[in-house]
Amino acid sequence: MFMQRSSAVTSRRTFSTKVYRNYINGQWVESQSTQRFDVKSPLTREVIAQTPLSTEAEFNEAVANAKDTFKTWQHTPISQRVRYMLKYQALLKENQDEIAAMITKEHGKSLVDSAGDVFRGYEVVEHACSFGSLAMGESTQGVATGVDIYSYRVPLGVCAGIAPFNFPAMIPLWMFPLSITLGNTYVLKPSEKVAGTTEILIDLLKESGVPDGVVNVVQGGADTVTQICTHKDIRAVSFVGGNTAGEYIYRTAS
């Protein structure tokens, strides 16, 4: 699946086929990788786009940017982070038809199912808007003589998500909105089969006002998964998918 195709085939397709890009520091950046995954129409089996299998250097650049952005983002008041999510969930609702159409184009599920995919996703973003209270810590006075206990929730740092193909909007929206609202920065690897949906989600996130570098996107396949699991600066990994991949990610990331 991830084998490099001949340069002749690749060059012919680049004139008519969309090639997805990485998203680093608020900009869509063309990958320098020579390896690409063909995104095929579920209806016709024609190649409708290509997803690059990003280089390790590109992945490291995304993580470094997220780490640098965390220095300031972690100090953004949670009330401001919640306001970004209030704007984001409104944008998702306004553009739900466009997102659903892209899901149907790439994945093949019906428009009704695609609409449900989007709906379940922005429900989670709505939930993130409650974090002004849900992120509160706790305190207990007098647990012993002269002893009080205080607990606080603090962000971890750079987190990452590995998303599957079957719910192109819902599952990424389970991941990065919750994480960034709690003060983390994020590196997302969408499924190489449905990168177009993520592109829309990220464009709307930028429109919501979330600062550049808070969420970065790296396109890729199995190698990118391993890089997520082994990078020393990634503090937590979210994954939804099959058992074999899940067990590998759990072992490697742990």
C-alpha positions as CSV (number, residue, x, y, z in Angstrom):
1,M,0.0,0.0,0.0
2,F,2.8,2.4,0.9
3,M,5.2,1.5,-1.9
4,Q,6.6,4.4,-3.9
5,R,5.2,4.6,-7.5
6,S,7.3,5.3,-10.5
7,S,8.1,8.9,-11.2
8,A,6.3,8.7,-14.5
9,V,3.0,7.8,-13.0
10,T,3.4,10.3,-10.2
11,S,4.2,13.2,-12.5
12,R,1.2,12.5,-14.8
13,R,-1.2,12.6,-11.8
14,T,0.2,15.8,-10.2
15,F,-1.4,17.9,-13.0
16,S,-5.0,16.8,-12.2
17,T,-4.9,15.2,-8.8
18,K,-5.0,17.1,-5.5
19,V,-2.0,16.4,-3.3
20,Y,-2.6,17.0,0.4
21,R,-0.1,18.9,2.6
22,N,1.1,19.1,6.1
23,Y,-0.1,21.9,8.4
24,I,2.7,23.5,10.4
25,N,2.6,26.7,12.4
26,G,-0.7,27.8,10.8
27,Q,0.3,27.2,7.2
28,W,-0.4,24.3,4.7
29,V,3.1,23.2,3.6
30,E,3.9,20.9,0.7
31,S,5.7,17.7,1.7
32,Q,9.0,16.9,0.1
33,S,8.4,13.2,0.3
34,T,8.4,11.3,-2.9
35,Q,6.1,8.6,-1.5
36,R,2.4,9.1,-1.8
37,F,-0.8,7.2,-1.0
38,D,-3.5,7.1,-3.7
39,V,-6.9,8.2,-2.3
40,K,-9.5,6.4,-4.4
41,S,-13.2,7.2,-5.0
42,P,-15.3,4.5,-3.2
43,L,-17.8,4.8,-6.1
44,T,-15.5,4.6,-9.2
45,R,-12.1,3.5,-7.7
46,E,-10.5,6.4,-9.6
47,V,-7.7,8.2,-7.9
48,I,-9.1,11.5,-6.6
49,A,-6.2,12.7,-4.5
50,Q,-2.9,11.7,-3.1
51,T,-1.6,11.9,0.5
52,P,2.1,12.2,1.0
53,L,3.9,9.9,3.4
54,S,5.8,12.7,5.2
55,T,9.5,12.6,6.0
56,E,10.8,12.2,9.5
57,A,12.3,15.7,9.3
58,E,8.9,17.1,8.5
59,F,7.4,15.3,11.4
60,N,10.1,16.6,13.7
61,E,9.4,20.1,12.5
62,A,5.7,19.8,13.4
63,V,6.5,18.5,16.9
64,A,9.1,21.2,17.5
65,N,6.7,23.9,16.5
66,A,4.0,22.4,18.8
67,K,6.5,22.3,21.7
68,D,7.5,25.9,21.1
69,T,3.9,27.1,20.9
70,F,3.1,25.3,24.2
71,K,5.3,27.7,26.1
72,T,2.7,30.5,25.5
73,W,-0.5,28.5,24.9
74,Q,-0.4,26.8,28.3
75,H,-0.7,30.3,29.9
76,T,-3.7,31.4,27.8
77,P,-6.6,31.8,30.2
78,I,-9.0,28.9,30.0
79,S,-11.8,31.4,29.5
80,Q,-10.1,32.4,26.3
81,R,-9.6,28.9,25.1
82,V,-13.2,28.2,25.7
83,R,-14.2,31.2,23.6
84,Y,-12.2,29.7,20.7
85,M,-14.2,26.5,21.1
86,L,-17.5,28.4,21.2
87,K,-16.5,30.0,17.8
88,Y,-15.3,26.7,16.5
89,Q,-18.4,24.7,17.2
90,A,-20.5,27.5,15.5
91,L,-18.3,27.3,12.4
92,L,-18.6,23.5,12.3
93,K,-22.4,23.8,12.3
94,E,-22.3,26.4,9.6
95,N,-20.2,24.3,7.4
96,Q,-21.5,20.9,8.2
97,D,-22.9,20.2,4.7
98,E,-19.5,20.9,3.2
99,I,-17.8,18.6,5.7
100,A,-20.4,15.8,5.1
101,A,-20.0,16.1,1.4
102,M,-16.2,15.6,1.7
103,I,-16.7,12.6,4.0
104,T,-19.1,11.0,1.4
105,K,-16.6,11.7,-1.4
106,E,-13.6,10.2,0.3
107,H,-15.2,7.5,2.5
108,G,-18.3,6.5,0.6
109,K,-20.8,6.5,3.4
110,S,-24.2,8.1,2.7
111,L,-24.8,11.8,3.2
112,V,-27.1,11.0,6.1
113,D,-24.4,8.9,7.8
114,S,-21.8,11.7,7.0
115,A,-24.0,14.3,8.6
116,G,-24.2,12.1,11.8
117,D,-20.4,11.9,11.7
118,V,-20.1,15.7,11.8
119,F,-22.8,16.0,14.4
120,R,-21.2,13.7,16.9
121,G,-17.9,15.6,16.3
122,Y,-19.2,19.0,17.1
123,E,-21.1,17.7,20.1
124,V,-17.6,17.0,21.6
125,V,-16.5,20.6,20.8
126,E,-19.6,21.8,22.5
127,H,-18.6,19.7,25.5
128,A,-15.2,21.5,25.5
129,C,-17.0,24.7,26.0
130,S,-17.8,23.5,29.6
131,F,-14.2,23.2,30.6
132,G,-14.3,26.5,32.5
133,S,-15.8,24.5,35.3
134,L,-14.8,20.9,34.4
135,A,-11.1,21.8,34.5
136,M,-11.3,23.0,38.0
137,G,-9.1,21.4,40.7
138,E,-10.1,20.5,44.3
139,S,-9.2,21.4,47.8
140,T,-9.8,19.7,51.1
141,Q,-9.0,21.4,54.4
142,G,-8.1,19.7,57.6
143,V,-7.2,16.2,56.3
144,A,-4.8,16.0,59.2
145,T,-3.6,18.5,61.8
146,G,-2.3,21.5,60.0
147,V,-2.7,19.7,56.6
148,D,-4.8,20.9,53.7
149,I,-4.8,19.3,50.2
150,Y,-5.0,21.2,47.0
151,S,-5.0,19.7,43.5
152,Y,-4.8,21.4,40.1
153,R,-5.2,20.2,36.6
154,V,-2.2,21.2,34.4
155,P,-1.5,20.6,30.7
156,L,1.0,17.9,29.8
157,G,2.6,19.5,26.7
158,V,2.6,18.2,23.2
159,C,0.0,15.5,22.6
160,A,-0.8,13.6,19.4
161,G,-3.7,11.8,17.8
162,I,-3.8,8.9,15.3
163,A,-7.1,8.9,13.6
164,P,-8.8,6.1,11.5
165,F,-10.6,6.3,8.2
166,N,-14.1,5.3,9.2
167,F,-15.2,8.5,11.0
168,P,-13.2,11.3,9.3
169,A,-14.7,14.2,11.3
170,M,-16.0,12.7,14.5
171,I,-12.8,11.0,15.8
172,P,-10.4,13.8,15.1
173,L,-12.9,16.1,16.9
174,W,-12.8,13.7,19.8
175,M,-9.1,14.4,20.1
176,F,-7.6,17.8,19.5
177,P,-10.4,20.2,20.7
178,L,-10.5,18.6,24.2
179,S,-6.7,18.5,24.4
180,I,-6.0,22.1,23.3
181,T,-8.9,23.6,25.4
182,L,-7.0,22.1,28.4
183,G,-3.9,23.9,27.4
184,N,-1.9,21.3,25.4
185,T,-0.7,21.6,21.9
186,Y,-1.4,18.9,19.3
187,V,0.0,17.0,16.4
188,L,-2.6,15.1,14.4
189,K,-2.1,12.3,11.9
190,P,-5.3,11.8,10.0
191,S,-5.9,8.6,8.1
192,E,-4.2,8.8,4.7
193,K,-7.5,7.7,3.1
194,V,-9.6,10.7,4.3
195,A,-7.2,13.7,4.6
196,G,-9.6,16.1,2.9
197,T,-12.0,16.1,5.8
198,T,-9.2,17.1,8.2
199,E,-8.2,19.9,5.9
200,I,-11.6,21.5,6.3
201,L,-11.6,20.9,10.1
202,I,-8.3,22.6,10.4
203,D,-9.2,25.6,8.1
204,L,-12.2,26.2,10.3
205,L,-10.1,25.9,13.5
206,K,-7.8,28.7,12.1
207,E,-10.9,30.8,11.3
208,S,-12.0,30.4,14.9
209,G,-8.9,32.3,16.0
210,V,-6.9,29.5,17.6
211,P,-3.2,30.7,17.4
212,D,-0.9,29.2,14.8
213,G,1.1,26.2,16.1
214,V,-1.5,25.0,18.6
215,V,-2.5,22.2,16.2
216,N,-0.2,20.8,13.6
217,V,-1.1,18.1,11.0
218,V,1.3,15.6,9.6
219,Q,0.2,13.3,6.7
220,G,1.6,9.8,6.7
221,G,1.3,6.1,7.2
222,A,2.8,3.5,9.5
223,D,6.2,5.2,9.8
224,T,4.5,8.4,11.0
225,V,2.6,6.3,13.6
226,T,6.0,5.0,14.9
227,Q,7.4,8.5,15.0
228,I,4.5,9.7,17.1
229,C,5.0,6.8,19.5
230,T,8.7,7.2,20.0
231,H,9.2,11.0,19.9
232,K,10.6,12.2,23.3
233,D,8.6,15.4,23.2
234,I,5.1,13.9,22.8
235,R,3.6,13.3,26.2
236,A,0.3,11.5,25.3
237,V,-1.1,9.7,22.3
238,S,-4.8,9.2,21.4
239,F,-5.8,6.4,19.0
240,V,-8.9,4.8,17.7
241,G,-8.7,1.8,15.4
242,G,-8.1,-1.9,15.2
243,N,-6.6,-4.2,17.8
244,T,-3.3,-4.9,16.0
245,A,-2.5,-1.3,15.5
246,G,-3.8,-0.4,19.0
247,E,-1.6,-3.0,20.7
248,Y,1.4,-1.8,18.8
249,I,0.8,1.9,19.6
250,Y,0.2,1.0,23.3
251,R,3.4,-1.0,23.6
252,T,5.6,1.4,21.6
253,A,4.2,4.7,23.1
254,S,4.3,3.3,26.7
